[in-house]
Amino acid sequence: MSSMRLIVAGAAGRMGRSLVRAISETDGVELSGAFERPGSPALGKDAGELAGVGPLGVAISDDPLSLVVEADGVLDFTTPDATVALSEFAAQGRIVHVIGTTGLDEPHLARLDAAARHAVVVRSGNMSLGVNLLAALVRQAAAALGPDWDIEVLEMHHRAKVDAPSGTALLLGEAAAEGRGISLAQNAVRSRDGHTGARVEGTIGFASLRGGSVVGEHTVILAGAGERVELGHRAEDRMIFARGAVKAAIWGFRRKPGHYSMADVLGLTGV
């Protein structure tokens, strides 16, 4: 059987280089293309050399459409606008679109849903096995404990991260909301400042810290009267996200079109 042909979006960035490395380390897949934004100084360079794995014979392009037609899947940790534009190409090519992009809003998600009628879209705020297991545990804990247990999501990332709360924090907040059978959008508290008054029962709070080179740390705190449960995950190497994305692409290969999550990939749906 021939290898699954994958292309990497944003191949010159930190996550893009990690994705190239993950593909080079994984049996059954091969790098068939890599691209960057027009004008990038990386254009024309070998993606493997940039990723530190040696030459792979794949030059970085600025034309994703020409690459999609020769690929089986695309790995995408870019920006919301770039992701939804790429989703239209993935739908045209009827390939797997693995999305680790964060900061997507409702209009972006609506366009991804439209693309998922023709492409296999696997999207998650975090591609790691550990975080998705954590989300399943948070869902169970929130369901088991009553609304008088307060839920707070604390996250910390490196100083260069541009969105807050992180996609992973929102994923965990969604898991808590699902466990409670409530809407996160209607019960989330994103920030507190000044005289806020008492905490509203049933809300899910978020706090974001930024600094240094932290890859990602997340803690979900469930605080009851006289006791507290803390569930957490600490990422030490961004390769965990890259390997998860490759796993998601392999899972989605030849699957019917649809909008899937890492919970689907890992068999955690309903847990």
C-alpha positions as CSV (number, residue, x, y, z in Angstrom):
1,M,0.0,0.0,0.0
2,S,1.3,3.5,-0.9
3,S,2.0,6.0,1.8
4,M,-0.5,8.7,2.7
5,R,0.7,11.9,1.1
6,L,0.6,14.9,3.5
7,I,1.2,18.6,3.1
8,V,2.1,21.0,5.9
9,A,0.7,24.5,6.1
10,G,3.0,27.1,7.7
11,A,5.9,24.8,7.2
12,A,8.6,27.2,8.2
13,G,7.1,28.0,11.6
14,R,7.8,26.2,14.9
15,M,4.8,24.0,14.7
16,G,5.2,23.5,10.9
17,R,8.8,22.3,11.4
18,S,7.5,19.9,14.1
19,L,4.9,18.5,11.8
20,V,7.5,17.9,9.1
21,R,9.6,16.0,11.7
22,A,6.6,14.0,12.8
23,I,5.8,13.0,9.3
24,S,9.4,11.9,8.7
25,E,9.3,9.7,11.8
26,T,6.0,8.0,11.0
27,D,5.6,4.9,8.9
28,G,2.8,5.0,6.3
29,V,3.0,8.7,5.6
30,E,5.2,10.9,3.5
31,L,5.6,14.7,3.0
32,S,4.4,15.5,-0.4
33,G,4.2,19.3,-0.1
34,A,4.8,22.3,2.2
35,F,3.8,25.9,1.9
36,E,4.1,29.3,3.5
37,R,2.6,32.7,2.9
38,P,3.6,34.7,-0.2
39,G,6.8,36.6,0.4
40,S,8.1,34.3,3.2
41,P,11.9,34.1,3.2
42,A,11.5,30.3,3.4
43,L,10.0,29.9,-0.1
44,G,12.0,27.6,-2.2
45,K,13.9,26.1,0.7
46,D,13.8,22.3,1.5
47,A,11.2,21.7,4.2
48,G,13.2,18.8,5.6
49,E,16.3,20.9,6.0
50,L,14.4,23.6,7.7
51,A,12.9,21.0,10.1
52,G,16.4,19.6,10.9
53,V,15.7,16.1,9.4
54,G,17.8,16.5,6.3
55,P,16.7,17.2,2.7
56,L,13.4,15.6,1.7
57,G,13.2,17.0,-1.8
58,V,10.1,19.1,-0.9
59,A,10.5,22.8,-1.6
60,I,8.3,25.2,0.3
61,S,5.7,26.8,-2.0
62,D,3.2,29.6,-1.7
63,D,0.6,27.8,-3.8
64,P,-1.4,25.5,-1.6
65,L,-4.0,24.6,-4.2
66,S,-1.4,23.1,-6.5
67,L,-0.3,20.9,-3.6
68,V,-3.7,19.9,-2.4
69,V,-4.6,18.2,-5.8
70,E,-1.6,15.9,-5.3
71,A,-2.2,15.1,-1.6
72,D,-4.3,13.0,0.7
73,G,-4.3,15.3,3.7
74,V,-3.1,18.6,5.0
75,L,-1.9,19.5,8.5
76,D,-2.8,23.0,9.5
77,F,-1.8,25.0,12.6
78,T,-1.9,28.5,11.2
79,T,-4.4,31.3,11.7
80,P,-8.2,31.3,11.6
81,D,-8.5,33.2,8.2
82,A,-5.8,31.0,6.6
83,T,-7.5,27.9,7.9
84,V,-10.9,28.6,6.6
85,A,-9.4,29.5,3.2
86,L,-7.5,26.3,3.2
87,S,-10.6,24.3,4.1
88,E,-12.2,25.3,0.8
89,F,-9.2,23.8,-1.1
90,A,-9.4,20.7,1.1
91,A,-13.1,20.4,0.2
92,Q,-12.3,20.7,-3.5
93,G,-9.7,18.0,-3.2
94,R,-11.9,15.9,-0.9
95,I,-8.9,15.3,1.4
96,V,-8.3,15.1,5.1
97,H,-7.9,18.5,6.8
98,V,-6.4,18.3,10.3
99,I,-6.8,21.6,12.1
100,G,-4.9,22.6,15.2
101,T,-5.5,26.3,14.7
102,T,-7.0,28.1,17.7
103,G,-8.9,31.4,17.9
104,L,-11.7,30.3,15.6
105,D,-15.0,32.1,16.0
106,E,-18.5,31.1,15.0
107,P,-18.3,32.4,11.4
108,H,-15.0,30.5,10.9
109,L,-16.6,27.3,12.3
110,A,-19.6,27.7,10.0
111,R,-17.3,27.7,7.0
112,L,-15.5,24.6,8.3
113,D,-18.8,22.9,8.7
114,A,-19.5,23.7,5.1
115,A,-16.1,22.3,4.0
116,A,-16.8,19.1,6.0
117,R,-19.6,18.2,3.7
118,H,-16.9,17.2,1.2
119,A,-13.7,16.9,3.3
120,V,-12.7,15.0,6.4
121,V,-12.1,17.8,8.9
122,V,-10.5,16.8,12.2
123,R,-10.3,19.8,14.5
124,S,-9.1,20.1,18.0
125,G,-7.8,22.9,20.3
126,N,-5.2,20.3,21.3
127,M,-4.0,17.3,19.4
128,S,-2.3,15.5,22.3
129,L,-3.5,12.2,23.8
130,G,-3.1,13.4,27.3
131,V,-5.1,16.6,26.9
132,N,-8.0,14.7,25.2
133,L,-8.0,12.1,28.0
134,L,-8.0,15.1,30.5
135,A,-11.1,16.5,28.7
136,A,-12.9,13.2,29.1
137,L,-12.0,13.2,32.9
138,V,-13.2,16.8,33.2
139,R,-16.5,16.0,31.6
140,Q,-17.0,13.1,34.0
141,A,-16.0,15.1,37.0
142,A,-18.3,18.0,36.1
143,A,-21.2,15.6,35.6
144,A,-20.6,13.9,38.9
145,L,-20.2,17.0,41.0
146,G,-23.1,19.4,41.5
147,P,-23.3,23.1,40.3
148,D,-22.3,24.2,43.8
149,W,-18.8,23.0,42.8
150,D,-17.1,25.9,41.1
151,I,-15.0,25.3,37.9
152,E,-12.0,27.3,36.9
153,V,-9.7,26.7,34.0
154,L,-6.1,28.0,34.4
155,E,-3.7,28.0,31.5
156,M,-0.1,29.3,30.8
157,H,1.8,29.5,27.6
158,H,4.9,31.2,26.1
159,R,5.1,34.9,25.7
160,A,4.5,34.8,21.9
161,K,1.1,33.2,22.0
162,V,-1.5,35.6,20.6
163,D,-4.9,34.2,21.6
164,A,-6.4,33.8,25.1
165,P,-7.9,31.7,26.5
166,S,-6.0,29.0,24.7
167,G,-7.8,26.6,22.4
168,T,-7.0,23.9,24.9
169,A,-8.5,25.9,27.8
170,L,-11.7,26.3,25.7
171,L,-11.7,22.6,24.9
172,L,-11.6,21.8,28.6
173,G,-14.2,24.4,29.4
174,E,-16.5,22.9,26.7
175,A,-15.9,19.5,28.3
176,A,-17.0,20.8,31.7
177,A,-20.0,22.5,30.2
178,E,-21.0,19.3,28.4
179,G,-20.7,17.4,31.7
180,R,-23.0,19.9,33.3
181,G,-25.4,20.0,30.4
182,I,-25.0,23.7,30.0
183,S,-23.8,26.2,27.3
184,L,-20.2,27.3,27.7
185,A,-20.9,30.5,25.8
186,Q,-23.7,31.5,28.3
187,N,-21.7,30.5,31.4
188,A,-18.1,31.4,30.7
189,V,-16.3,34.1,32.7
190,R,-13.3,35.2,30.7
191,S,-11.8,37.8,33.0
192,R,-12.3,39.5,36.3
193,D,-11.2,43.0,37.3
194,G,-12.3,45.4,40.0
195,H,-15.3,45.0,42.2
196,T,-16.8,41.9,40.5
197,G,-19.2,40.8,43.3
198,A,-19.7,37.2,44.4
199,R,-19.0,34.4,41.9
200,V,-22.2,33.3,40.1
201,E,-23.1,29.7,40.7
202,G,-22.6,27.4,37.7
203,T,-20.2,29.7,35.8
204,I,-16.9,28.4,34.3
205,G,-14.0,30.7,34.8
206,F,-10.9,31.1,32.7
207,A,-7.5,32.6,33.7
208,S,-4.6,33.0,31.2
209,L,-0.9,33.5,32.0
210,R,1.8,34.3,29.5
211,G,5.6,34.2,29.9
212,G,8.9,32.7,28.9
213,S,9.0,29.6,26.7
214,V,6.2,27.5,28.3
215,V,4.8,25.0,25.8
216,G,1.5,24.6,27.5
217,E,0.2,24.0,31.0
218,H,-3.5,23.6,31.9
219,T,-5.3,22.9,35.2
220,V,-9.0,22.5,35.8
221,I,-10.0,23.3,39.3
222,L,-13.2,22.0,40.8
223,A,-13.7,23.7,44.1
224,G,-16.3,22.6,46.6
225,A,-17.0,23.5,50.2
226,G,-14.0,22.4,52.2
227,E,-12.4,20.4,49.3
228,R,-10.9,20.9,45.9
229,V,-10.1,18.6,42.9
230,E,-7.4,19.6,40.4
231,L,-7.0,17.9,37.1
232,G,-4.1,19.0,34.9
233,H,-1.7,18.5,32.0
234,R,1.7,19.8,31.3
235,A,3.2,19.8,27.7
236,E,6.9,19.6,27.6
237,D,7.5,19.2,23.9
238,R,5.4,20.5,21.0
239,M,6.1,17.2,19.2
240,I,3.2,15.7,21.1
241,F,0.8,17.9,19.1
242,A,2.6,17.1,15.8
243,R,2.4,13.4,16.4
244,G,-1.2,13.6,17.4
245,A,-2.0,15.5,14.2
246,V,-0.3,12.9,12.1
247,K,-2.3,10.2,13.9
248,A,-5.5,12.2,13.2
249,A,-4.6,12.3,9.5
250,I,-4.1,8.6,9.3
251,W,-7.3,8.0,11.2
252,G,-9.2,10.2,8.7
253,F,-7.7,8.7,5.5
254,R,-10.6,7.3,3.4
255,R,-13.1,8.0,6.1
256,K,-16.4,9.6,4.9
257,P,-16.6,13.4,5.0
258,G,-17.5,15.0,8.3
259,H,-16.4,17.4,11.1
260,Y,-14.6,15.2,13.7
261,S,-12.6,15.8,16.9
262,M,-9.6,14.2,18.5
263,A,-12.1,12.5,20.8
264,D,-13.3,10.6,17.7
265,V,-9.8,9.8,16.7
266,L,-8.9,8.4,20.2
267,G,-12.2,6.6,20.7
268,L,-13.1,8.9,23.6
269,T,-16.5,10.1,22.3
270,G,-19.1,9.6,24.9
271,V,-16.6,9.0,27.7
